[in-house]
Structures are given as C-alpha cells and as structure tokens.
Amino acid sequence: MTRLFVVTGAPGAGKSTVLPELLRLRRSTSVGESRLVVMDMDELLDPEGRLLGIDIAHSSAAANWPAYNALWLRITELVRRSGSPMLLLSPLVPRELPEGRWLHLDCPDPVRRKRLAARGWSDAQIAEALADAAEIRKLVPRSVAGDGTPEESAQKILAWVKE
C-alpha cells in the first residue's frame, strides 16, 4: 500500500498552525508520481471538539479513543488505496496508530505553555500536555521544530516526506 507519513505532536506543538502551509506547499511535493494528501485528525471534529456528540479530546472519552484511532487508520487506508501518499497530523504515538513513518513536531516547553495558556487551558491541562510532549520525545525521537514560522516547519516536514 502507498505510504503513510504521520507527524505527531502534543497539544501546542503547532500541528493545526502548520496545516495551511502544508496544504499550500504540498503542491510542489510528490511522492513517486502521486500528490501528497494532507489531513489533520482534528478535522473530523466540530468547532467544540466533538465527534458524534463526544468531546473526543477530553479524558472522559478515553474509552472511545481506540475506535477513533481505528477510524483514522481506515481513512488513511481509503486514501492510500487510491495510490496517493498521505500525511496525517496527529497527537498519537506509534502504538496507537501502528502504521506509517513517524516524525515529531515539537517546541520548547515554555513555548508550549504560553500557547496553551493563550487558549485558556488550565494549569492541570498544560501539565498533561507537557507530560504528553515528554512521552512523544521518547517514542518518536526524530523531530522538527514547531517554534519557528509555520512555513519553516512545513518546509522541514515536506523535506522529510521526500527522503
């Protein structure tokens, strides 16, 4: 099957911010003969972060996370069977979506803390995001900085896809 590229990052890494630049710049990026399809896992959620009425990002929805991950794996399979490679932006780690080539979009913890505080996150939520970032750093050691401009991050991600 055609390749799956997964860019992971804890909340505040810059995944949603880099998405428009990836979409703009991917026009010049092909993998083999096919144009790269770019999606963000958050794109299925409504503006309040819900999927089918469930706040999927909240820890109370943890029982639903395996099904949500399986849904995304299925979506990637459907896209890739068309022959198009896919780049998925995701907060997951390899054990949660056991396919693809993985890259970590990361930023320094003070930058993450500032970004999440600007979103109105509580200290407890920020602490959880920092812990998630530390775990991802261990599990996906290859990283791209997410604290520069979105275009810089997108260029680095697309260069990685071309390797």
Disulfide bonds with the S-S distance in Angstrom:
none
